[in-house]
Every structure is written in C-alpha cells, then in structure tokens.
C-alpha cells in the first residue's frame, strides 16, 4: 500500500468518528456541496488545508454527488524551503496542486501596524480570481471548529460585537462565487492527532510579519487568536463543554433578549417595538 493510501485509510478508519463523520456532517448540515460544483481547494501548506484536500478527495471518490476539484496554492512570498515542503507534502499525499505566485508579503510588509486584515483580504481576492479563471464556482478553506469559537470570542472581547465565522458565504466581489468551510465541525486537536499518527510535517504560519511573535512558557503571546486559544483551553479545564457552548451560543440567539442588532446595515433597537 502506498503511503498516500495509508493516509487516506487513516481518515476513514482510525479517525472516522472525530474527523470523517464531522466532515460529512458539516457538509450535509450546511448544504455546502451541490451536484456539478467545481471547487477550488485553497492550500496554504499548513495541516488544516492539507487535510481538507484529502477529505474532499475522499468524499469525491466515495460520495453520491459528482463534482470537480482543483487544488490551488497561492505563494504570497514563501521562502524556498516552505514552498518546497508544500510541493513535497502534496506529492506524498497524492494531491495534484497548481501553484500561482503573488507578492502579497512584499506589499503588506510596508504597511504600518498590523497588516493581517489587509493580507487576508488580498489573499482571498487572489484565490477567488484564480479559482474563477479555472472555472470554479466555489473555494474551500480549511478553517475548523476552534477557529470558529476563537472568532466568536475575539468579536465579543475585542470587537464589542456578536458575530461568527460562517460555514459558507456568497462572494460580494466575484459574482457567482461562494466560499465554503467543510471542516467547520472538526476540532483542531483531532487534526493534530491525525498529523502525528501519519508522521506528517506541514509548514506553520509562514508570514514574515509574525515571525517575531514570541510564544512564552505560559503559552501567552501578542497574538489575539493565541490568547483566545489559551482562554478556551483554560475554561475547558473547568468544563469540557465550554467550546461547544460558545459555538452553540450563535445558533441560539433570542432576539427578544437582545438590546440591539444590525441587519443589512440597519440597527434595530428593542425600544423600537417596546
């Protein structure tokens, strides 16, 4: 058995409950894939996007619907070793990637303050454009359950708002394009376990701007997302249901107990109909 076949088998067999079932449930619950779709799987080279690629390959082979896949890698300015690791891992995992270049890292390196928001918008735009050029109607990103929970907390604690990372979205700038997040229900710890079990080594954050973020012995850093990750970990030591409760909080919003909310840019206040 080839190594890539062993990796595929591990998804269906050993990690069936924590990964495969949650993957298929997310796709079904949020109606992410339709017959005839052509999906661009966006690969950064990290553990999440590489697992996403294998999951979509597997459901394409074993699922009931017919759809096509393109595996695209945008190189925003990786160093040579990171780029080569992506190529090597794709070969190991039998993922037929297509690489296209951009100079995003070079552009955002000249931005004062935190360039993360600008970088994310630029990366998303490049991915949509390349996917559209390939005839795709959707792009798939590798965000997972923990990303969703951390986003909810960051919005509340640092943005003073209640919002979440949606499982799918219509593009506002690329007509007819959608974004889907098929790993929406998968926990990060299970992704890490899958990587370790298969002895796979992926690149971590390759951004030049975050190379100097220091992770201290207590797990703290100047990264807001890392702060949220640490906070959830601490809270789960008290109650293992904390992360799930945070996730479900944005599914169980009672508008009659909300002081105000916004819809299509319009603010609705509880006093309007008091």
N, C-alpha and C positions, 0 to 999 in steps of 0.2 A: 504494500500500500504506500502510495506517495505521501510525502509529508502534508501536502495541502489537503489530501483526502482524510488524513488523521485529524487535521484541524477542523474540517467540516464535520466529521463524525462526532467530535467532542461537543460541538454545538447542539446536535440533535440528541445525543445520548447523555453524556455526563452533565451538561449544562442545560438540559431540556427544560427543567422547571424554572430556574432563575433567569434564563436568557431567552431561549426559544419560545416558550409559552408566553412570556411577557411581550416579546417582539410581535408575535402573531396577534395577541390580544390588542396591543396598541394600534396595529394596522386596521383591525376589524372595528374596534370601538370608535375610532376617529375617522373611519372610511377614507384611508389615505391613498389607496391604490385602486384604479379602475382598469377595466379591460381596455387594451390598446394604448395605455400610457407609455411614454418614453421618458425614463427617469435618469437624470444626471446625478450620480452618486459623488458627492464632493468629498475628496480625500485630502486631509491635511497632513497625513502621515502619523498621526497620533493613534492611540489604542482605540478610541471611540469610532473614528471614521473608518479604520481598517476592519473592525468588527462589523460595522454597518455594511460594508461592502460584501462581506461573506454572508451575512444574514440575508441580504437582498438576492444574492446569487442562489442561496438555498431555497428561498421561497419562490424564486422564478422557476427553479427546477421542479419543485415538489408541489407548488400551489396550483389552484384551479384556474386562475386567470392568466391570459397571455399579456405580457408587457415586455418592453425592451429596456436595457440598461446601458448607460455609458459611465465609465469610471474616470472622472476628471480630477487632475491635480493641478492646482494653481501654485506656481512657485513665485512667491512675492518677494524673493530675495534671500532664499535659504543659503547657508554656506554649503560648500560642496559635499561635506560629509553627511549632512542632513538630507540633502537631495538624493545622494546615493543610497542612503538607508531606506528611503521610501521606495526607490526602484528595486532594491534587493528584497524588501519585505513583500512587495507586490508580486515578485517572481516566486518567492517561497509559497505565497498563499494563492497563486494562480489567479491573480486579478489583473486583467488587461488594461492598464492605466494609460491615459493620454495626458501628457504634461504640457501646460502652456505657461509662459512667463509673463510677469508683470514687475513693476518697480515700486510696489506699494511700500515696502520697508524703507526704501530710499526717500520716498515722498514724506511719509509721516515722521521720519527721523528729524525733519526740520520744523516740526510743529511744537510750539511751546506747550508745557504742561502735559497732561495725559492725552496721548494720541489714540487710545484704544477705540473710542467711539468712531472716529474718522476711519481708522483702519478697518473696523468691522464693516462699515458701510461700503467702503471701496472694495473690499474682498467680496462682499455679497453681490455688488454690481458686476464685477468681473465674472463671477461664477454664473450669474443669470445670463449674461451676454454670451459667454462661451457655450452654455447649455442650449440656449436658443439657437445659436449657429449650428449646433449638432442636431437640431430638430426635436429637442426635448420639450416637454410641456411641464415638467416638474424638476426641482432639485431636491435632493435628500441630504440632510445634515445629521451629524452624529450626536446631537445633544441627548442627554439621558435624564433620568428621574431626578438625580441630585442637582443637575443644572437648573431644573425647573424650580425645585424647592429653594435653592440659593437665590434665584432671581426674584422669587416672591419676597424673601426676607430683605434683600437689598432694596427692593422697591419701597417696602414699608419703613425700614430703618434709615435709609439714606435718601430716598426719593419722596417720602411722605405721601405715598400712593399705594393702592392695592391693584396689582396687575400681575400677570404671569407670562411665561414663555409659552406661546400657543402651539398645539400639536401640528397645526397646518395653517397656512396663510396664503391669500392671493397677493401677488406682487402688485405694487402700486405704480411701478415704473416700467415693467415689462409685461405688456398685455398678453393675457392667456397663460401666463406662467404662475405656478404655485410652488410653495416651499412646504416640505413635509419633514417630520422628525420621527422616524419609525422606532427609535429606541427610547421613546418618551417614558416608558414604564420600567425600564431596566435600571437597577441600582449600580452605581459605579464600583462598589466592592466586588460585585459579581463579574464585571468586566475585567477587573484586575486579577481576580482568581483565574479567569479563562486565559489571560495572557501568561500568567505564571505557569499554569498547567501545560501550556503548549510551548513554553520557553521562548516566547516571542518578545523581542525588544524593539519598541517603537520610539520615535522621537517624542520629546515632551514639547513644551512651548518653545518654538524656535524664534520667537520675536526678539529682535535686537534690543527693543526698548525695555523688556522685562528681564534681561539677563542679570541685572543688578538687584532684583528683588531678593531680599535675604529671608530665608525661612529659618527662624530661630529654633532653639531646642524645645521650646514650649509649643511650637507649631505656629506661632504668630508671624505676621509679615505685614507689609504695607499694601497688600492686595486685598481689596474689599471682598472679592469672591472667596479667597482663602479664609478670611475672617468668618464668613458665613459658614463655610465648610467646617471650621473648627467649632463654631457655635452649635451647629446641628449635632456634631459628634458629642459635645458635652451634654446637650439636652437628651440625647438618646441613651446616655448612661443612666439617666433618671427614669426615662420612659421610652421604651423601644418603638412606640407608636408615634413619636413626635414628628418625624419626617412625613409620614403618611398623613397625619392630621393637618400639617401645614399644606400639603398638596391638596387635600380634600376641602380645605377652607375656601379655595377659589371655585369649587364646584357647588358649594352650599351657601352662596351669598343670599341673605334675606334682605331685599331692598327696603322692606318696611322698618328695618333696624339700622339703616344707613343714613347718615346725616345728609350726604350729598354724593352724587355720582355724575360722571360725564358720559354722554353718548353722542357720537359724531360731532364732537367739539362743543356741545351744548351742556351746561351744568344744570342738573335737576336737584333742587333742594327739598328736604322733607317739609318745609314750611309752605311750599307751593300748593300743596293739597291738604294742609293741616286743618 
